[in-house]
C-alpha cells in the first residue's frame, strides 16, 4: 500500500505498474498478487485509504462543535490541512479521478454516500431528504470544492489559506441551506 501511495501520489495512475510497485516495495511479483488482483485494485485501495483518512479528519474536526457554522468551518479547515500537509493527497483524491476512468467511476460511486454522512454529522439536511437533491448537492459541492482545492494548490488562486477556508465554508453552508427544488 505504501508503495502504491507513493507512486499514485508522485506519478499518477500511469505510474502504478506492478513492476514499479514491487521495485518500490522491495517485493517479488508473487507478493503483489497475493494482495491485489491487479494495479486497478491497488489504485482503488490507495484512493479508499486516503478518502477514509480525509473523512475521519473532517468528522473528528466537526464533532462536538457548537453550531452548524462552526462545525462546517472546522470540517473545511481540516480538509484544507489534510491536503496541504501532503500534496500527493490532492493528486490521489482530486486530480487522478479526473483522468483515470477506474478512479473516476469509483469516486462517482462512493461520493454521494460520503458527502451525505458528512452533511448529517454537521446537522445539515435531513435524513428524509429526496435522494435526487442529495445527489445534486454531492455533485455540485464536491465539484466546486475540488476545483477550489486544485486551483489553490496549483497557485492559480491568489488567496491565503484562511480566505480559502472561509470561502469554502460559506459555499458549503449556502449550498446546503438554500436549495432550489429539483426540476423547479
N, C-alpha and C positions, 0 to 999 in steps of 0.2 A: 504494500500500500504506500509506503513512504517513497519508494522509487517512482511509483505511478503519480503520486502527488507532485514530486519534483519535476518529472517530465511533462505532465499536463500543465503545470503552472509555469514552467520555463519555456517550453517549446510548443505547447498546444497539443491537441489530439493527434495531429500528424506525427508528433514525436513519441507517442506511446506505442512503440512497437515491441513485440515480445522480446526480441534480442536486446533492445535498448534497456528494457526493464530488467532483464536478467543481468546484463552487464552492470547497470547502476546498483542493483541489489547484491551483486556478487553471488548469484544463484544459477543453477542449471535450469534449462527449459522445463525439465520434469517438475521442479518445484512451482514454476509459474502455473503449469496446467493442473497441478493439484489444488490450486487456489482459485483459478479463474478459467472458464472455458475458452475465452478469447480476450483480446485487448478491449473490445467494447464493454465487456463485463467489468474489467478493471476501471475503465474510464467512468462508468456509471457508479461504481463503488466509491471512487475518489470524490466524484461530484456529490453523492449522497452523504459522505462523511463531512465534507465541507458545509453542505446545506444543514446538516444536523447541528454542527458546531455553531453556525450562524443563528439558527433557530433557538438554540439554548442560550446564547449570549443575549439575544433580543428578549426572550421570555424572562431570563434572570433579571435583566435591567428593568423591565416593566412591572414585574411582580411586586406587589406591596406599595406601589406609588400612589399617592393620593390624587385622585382626579385623572380624567382621561387625557387631558393635555399633557400632564406631567408624565404619564405612562408612555404615551406615544413619543414624546420628546426623548425620554430615556431609551426607548427601543431604537429610535432613529440614530441617536448618538452611539449606541452600542454597535449598530450596523456599520456606521462610519469608522469606528475604531477597529472593528473586525477587518474591514477592507484595507484600511490604512496601515495596519500592523504588518500585513504580508500581502503585497500587491499580486502575488500569484493567485490569491483567492478571487480577485477581480476577474482574472483570466478564466479560472475554472468555473466560477458560478455565473458570470455575466457575459464574457466575450465568446468563449468556446460554444455555448449553446446557440449562438447566432450563426455560426459557420459549420458546425458539426451536426448532421441530421440525427444521429443517435442521441446526442445530448439534448438537442432541440426538442425532439419528441418526448424524451424523458422529462425534461423540465416542464413541458406543457401538461404532461400527465399529473405531476405532483404539485405544481404551484398552487392551484386553487385550494387544495386541502391545507397546505402550509399557511397561506395567507388567511384563510378562514379561521384557523386556530389562533393565529396571532391577533386577528381582529377581535375574536371572542375574549382573549386574555386581556385585551386593552379595554373591554367593555363597550366596544362599538358594534353597531349592527345587532341583529337578533338571530337567535338560533332558528327561528321560523322564516327567516328571510328567503325569498324565492331564489332558487339556485341560479337562475339567469342573472339576477342582479349581483349575486356573489361572484359569478364568473366574469361579469363585466368589470366589477371592482378589481378582481385579481389581475385581469389582463391590463386594465388601464393603469393601475397604480404600480404594478411590477414593471411595466414598460417604461413609465415615466421615471421611476426611481432608478432603474438600471441605466437609463440614458444619462441621468444626472451623475451617477457614480462614475460611469465610463468617461464622460466628458471632464469631470473634475479630476480624476486620476490621470487622465491624458494631458491635463493642463489647458484644455480648451475653455474652461470656465475660470475666470479670474476672480474667484471668491475664496475666502478662507473657510476653514472647517466649520466654525460656528455659524457663519452665514449659510453654508450649505445645509447644515443640520436644521437650522431654523426654517429655511425654505421648505425642505423636505417634510418637516413636521407639519407645517401649515398645509402643504399639499395633501398629505395623508388625512389630516383632520377635516379639511374641506371636502375632500373626495368621499369620505365615509359618512359625513353628517349632512351633506346636501346632495342628494342623488335625484336625478331625473328618473321617472318611471321607465322601465324598458318599453320600447315601442311608442313612447309618448313624449 
